[in-house]
Amino acid sequence: MKKLTEADFQDVKEDLKHGHISPDTIRSGLGVFMVVSLIIVGLSFYDVVASDTLIGWKNLFLLWRIIFKAEAVLFILQLMLIIFVKGRSNWSQIVLSVSYVIYTYKMALDPFIMVSMFAKNDGAYEIYAPMILMIIIVGLIIHLYLIRRYFHELKNKYVEKDDQVKSEKGNVVFVVMPIIFLLASVTGFIIRNQLLGDMENLFILGACTVVFIGMMIGTIEFVIGAYCVIRFPSFRVNPSKEG
C-alpha cells in the first residue's frame, strides 16, 4: 500500500481553513459543548448532593468522586481554551483541533454519568452498569474501525470499482452487526432483570446510546482534521513556504 501524502487529504484542507473544522468554528463548537456538558454533568451532580438523594457525596465511590473532580478541571480548561486561544495562528489551530476531539469524546460520554447517577439513586446501578459498559465498548469499536477503514481506503483508492462496492458493503455490515448485537444484548438485560417498569431510565439510556453512537461516527471527521493539521504544515491556517 502506498504512503499517504497531502494530496490524499485535499478534501479536508478547505474545511480546516474556512469550513466547519476551522479554528473559529471549533471555538464556537467548544462553547456549545461546554454548555451542554454543564447541564448534563450538573444534573448528575445534583442527583448526588440533593437533599432527597439516596446517594450522597460522602457515600459516593472514590472513582466517581475522581470523575466529578476531573470534570470540573476539564470545564476550567475548556473555558480557558474558549477565552484565551484566539486568532488564526498555527499553534492555536493545533491546540483547538486536538481539544475539539477530546471534548467531543467527553461530551459523548457525559450522558452515561447522568444515567449512572440516576440508576444509583434508584438502586439499580449494578444492573445498568454492564449495559452502559457494553454500549461504550461497541461505540468505540465502531469508531476505531471506521477510522482505520478511512485510512485503508485512502491507501487503496485506485482499486477497481467492483472492489470498492464490496468494500462499502463490508463497511456497512461491520457497523450494523455490532449495533444489532448491542440491541439484542441490552434487550436481554432488560427482560432478564425485569426493567420494563423503569421506563424513565431506559428511555434516557436509549437516547444516550443513539447520541453516543452518532457522535462516535461523526467525530471521525474531527480526528482526521487534527491528524492533518499536526502532520501537514501546509494544511494550517498559515502554511509555511515549504508547504
C-alpha positions as CSV (number, residue, x, y, z in Angstrom):
1,M,0.0,0.0,0.0
2,K,1.2,3.5,-0.8
3,K,2.2,6.0,1.8
4,L,-0.4,8.7,2.4
5,T,0.6,12.2,1.3
6,E,-1.0,15.7,1.4
7,A,-2.7,15.1,-1.9
8,D,-4.8,12.3,-0.4
9,F,-6.4,14.7,2.1
10,Q,-7.2,17.6,-0.2
11,D,-10.9,17.3,0.7
12,V,-10.1,18.1,4.3
13,K,-7.9,21.1,3.6
14,E,-10.5,23.7,2.8
15,D,-12.7,22.7,5.8
16,L,-9.7,23.2,8.0
17,K,-9.2,26.8,6.9
18,H,-12.7,28.1,6.3
19,G,-15.2,25.2,6.9
20,H,-16.8,23.5,9.9
21,I,-13.5,22.4,11.4
22,S,-11.7,25.8,11.1
23,P,-10.4,27.4,14.3
24,D,-13.3,29.9,14.5
25,T,-15.9,27.2,14.1
26,I,-14.2,24.9,16.6
27,R,-14.1,27.7,19.2
28,S,-17.8,28.1,18.8
29,G,-18.3,24.4,19.0
30,L,-16.3,24.1,22.2
31,G,-18.7,26.7,23.7
32,V,-21.7,24.7,22.7
33,F,-20.1,21.5,24.1
34,M,-19.4,23.2,27.4
35,V,-23.0,24.4,27.9
36,V,-24.5,21.0,27.0
37,S,-22.0,19.2,29.3
38,L,-22.6,21.7,32.1
39,I,-26.3,20.9,32.0
40,I,-25.7,17.1,31.9
41,V,-23.0,16.9,34.5
42,G,-24.8,19.5,36.6
43,L,-27.9,17.2,36.7
44,S,-25.7,14.3,37.6
45,F,-24.0,16.2,40.4
46,Y,-27.3,17.5,41.7
47,D,-28.6,13.9,41.9
48,V,-25.6,13.1,44.1
49,V,-25.9,16.0,46.6
50,A,-29.7,16.8,46.6
51,S,-31.4,16.7,50.0
52,D,-33.6,13.8,49.0
53,T,-31.0,11.8,47.3
54,L,-30.1,8.2,48.3
55,I,-26.5,8.6,47.2
56,G,-24.7,11.5,49.0
57,W,-21.2,12.8,48.1
58,K,-19.5,11.1,51.1
59,N,-21.1,7.8,50.2
60,L,-20.1,8.0,46.6
61,F,-17.4,5.5,45.4
62,L,-14.0,7.1,45.2
63,L,-13.8,6.6,41.4
64,W,-16.9,8.6,40.9
65,R,-15.7,11.4,43.1
66,I,-12.5,11.5,41.0
67,I,-14.6,11.6,37.8
68,F,-16.6,14.6,39.0
69,K,-13.4,16.4,40.1
70,A,-11.9,15.7,36.7
71,E,-15.0,17.1,35.1
72,A,-14.5,20.3,37.0
73,V,-10.9,20.6,35.8
74,L,-11.9,19.9,32.2
75,F,-14.6,22.6,32.4
76,I,-12.0,25.1,33.6
77,L,-9.6,24.1,30.8
78,Q,-12.4,24.3,28.2
79,L,-13.3,27.8,29.4
80,M,-9.6,28.9,29.1
81,L,-9.4,27.5,25.6
82,I,-12.5,29.5,24.5
83,I,-11.4,32.7,26.1
84,F,-7.6,32.7,25.6
85,V,-6.9,30.7,22.5
86,K,-7.8,33.2,19.8
87,G,-6.6,34.4,16.5
88,R,-5.8,32.3,13.5
89,S,-2.2,31.2,14.3
90,N,-0.9,27.7,13.6
91,W,-0.4,26.8,17.2
92,S,-3.9,27.9,18.2
93,Q,-5.3,25.8,15.3
94,I,-3.4,22.7,16.5
95,V,-4.5,23.2,20.1
96,L,-8.1,23.8,19.2
97,S,-8.2,20.8,16.7
98,V,-6.8,18.4,19.3
99,S,-9.0,19.8,22.1
100,Y,-12.1,19.5,19.8
101,V,-11.5,15.8,19.5
102,I,-11.0,15.4,23.3
103,Y,-14.1,17.4,24.3
104,T,-16.2,15.6,21.7
105,Y,-15.3,12.3,23.3
106,K,-16.1,13.9,26.7
107,M,-19.5,15.2,25.7
108,A,-20.3,11.8,24.2
109,L,-19.6,10.1,27.5
110,D,-21.1,12.6,29.9
111,P,-24.7,11.4,29.5
112,F,-23.7,8.0,30.8
113,I,-22.5,9.7,34.0
114,M,-26.1,11.1,34.3
115,V,-27.7,7.7,33.7
116,S,-25.3,6.1,36.2
117,M,-26.3,8.6,38.9
118,F,-30.0,8.2,38.2
119,A,-29.6,4.4,38.4
120,K,-27.6,4.7,41.6
121,N,-30.4,6.8,43.2
122,D,-32.9,4.2,42.1
123,G,-30.8,1.3,43.5
124,A,-30.4,-0.2,40.0
125,Y,-26.8,0.8,39.2
126,E,-25.5,-2.8,39.3
127,I,-28.0,-3.7,36.6
128,Y,-27.4,-0.6,34.4
129,A,-23.5,-0.7,34.6
130,P,-23.0,-3.7,32.4
131,M,-25.3,-2.3,29.7
132,I,-23.5,1.1,29.8
133,L,-20.1,-0.5,29.6
134,M,-21.3,-2.7,26.6
135,I,-22.7,0.4,24.8
136,I,-19.4,2.3,25.2
137,I,-17.3,-0.7,24.1
138,V,-19.4,-1.2,20.9
139,G,-19.3,2.5,20.1
140,L,-15.6,2.7,20.4
141,I,-15.1,-0.5,18.3
142,I,-17.2,1.1,15.5
143,H,-15.3,4.4,15.9
144,L,-11.9,2.8,15.7
145,Y,-12.9,0.6,12.8
146,L,-14.2,3.5,10.7
147,I,-11.1,5.5,11.3
148,R,-8.9,2.5,10.2
149,R,-11.2,2.0,7.3
150,Y,-10.9,5.6,6.2
151,F,-7.1,5.4,6.0
152,H,-7.2,2.0,4.4
153,E,-9.5,3.2,1.6
154,L,-7.3,6.3,1.0
155,K,-4.3,3.9,0.5
156,N,-6.3,1.8,-1.9
157,K,-8.4,4.4,-3.6
158,Y,-7.3,3.3,-7.1
159,V,-8.8,-0.2,-6.7
160,E,-11.3,-1.5,-9.3
161,K,-14.9,-0.4,-9.0
162,D,-16.2,-3.9,-8.0
163,D,-13.7,-3.9,-5.1
164,Q,-15.0,-0.5,-4.0
165,V,-18.6,-1.8,-3.9
166,K,-17.5,-4.8,-1.9
167,S,-15.6,-2.6,0.5
168,E,-18.6,-0.4,1.1
169,K,-20.8,-3.4,1.7
170,G,-18.3,-4.8,4.2
171,N,-18.2,-1.4,5.9
172,V,-21.9,-1.3,6.4
173,V,-22.1,-4.8,7.6
174,F,-19.4,-4.2,10.2
175,V,-21.2,-1.2,11.6
176,V,-24.6,-2.7,11.6
177,M,-23.8,-6.1,13.1
178,P,-22.3,-4.6,16.4
179,I,-25.4,-2.4,16.7
180,I,-27.7,-5.4,16.2
181,F,-25.6,-7.4,18.8
182,L,-25.9,-4.4,21.2
183,L,-29.7,-4.1,20.8
184,A,-30.1,-7.9,21.4
185,S,-27.8,-7.9,24.4
186,V,-29.5,-4.8,26.0
187,T,-32.9,-6.2,25.3
188,G,-31.9,-9.5,27.1
189,F,-30.6,-7.5,30.0
190,I,-33.8,-5.6,30.3
191,I,-36.1,-8.6,30.1
192,R,-33.9,-10.8,32.4
193,N,-33.7,-8.1,35.1
194,Q,-37.4,-7.0,34.7
195,L,-36.6,-3.4,34.0
196,L,-39.6,-2.7,31.8
197,G,-41.2,-0.9,34.7
198,D,-38.3,1.6,34.8
199,M,-39.2,3.3,31.6
200,E,-37.7,6.7,32.5
201,N,-34.1,5.5,33.0
202,L,-34.5,3.1,30.0
203,F,-35.6,6.0,27.8
204,I,-32.7,8.2,28.9
205,L,-30.3,5.3,28.3
206,G,-31.7,4.7,24.8
207,A,-31.4,8.4,23.9
208,C,-27.8,8.5,25.3
209,T,-27.0,5.4,23.2
210,V,-28.2,6.9,20.0
211,V,-26.3,10.1,20.6
212,F,-23.2,8.3,21.6
213,I,-23.1,6.0,18.5
214,G,-23.8,9.0,16.3
215,M,-21.0,11.1,17.9
216,M,-18.6,8.2,17.6
217,I,-19.3,8.2,13.8
218,G,-19.3,12.0,13.5
219,T,-16.1,12.5,15.5
220,I,-14.1,10.7,12.8
221,E,-14.0,14.0,10.8
222,F,-12.5,15.9,13.7
223,V,-9.9,13.2,14.2
224,I,-8.9,13.3,10.6
225,G,-8.8,17.1,10.7
226,A,-6.5,17.1,13.8
227,Y,-4.3,14.5,12.2
228,C,-3.8,16.6,9.0
229,V,-3.1,19.8,11.0
230,I,-0.4,18.0,13.0
231,R,1.2,16.1,10.2
232,F,1.0,18.5,7.2
233,P,2.2,22.2,7.8
234,S,0.5,23.2,4.5
235,F,-2.9,22.4,6.0
236,R,-2.6,25.0,8.7
237,V,-4.1,28.5,8.5
238,N,-0.6,30.0,8.0
239,P,1.2,27.4,5.9
240,S,5.0,27.5,5.7
241,K,6.6,28.4,2.4
242,E,7.8,24.8,2.1
243,G,4.2,23.6,2.5
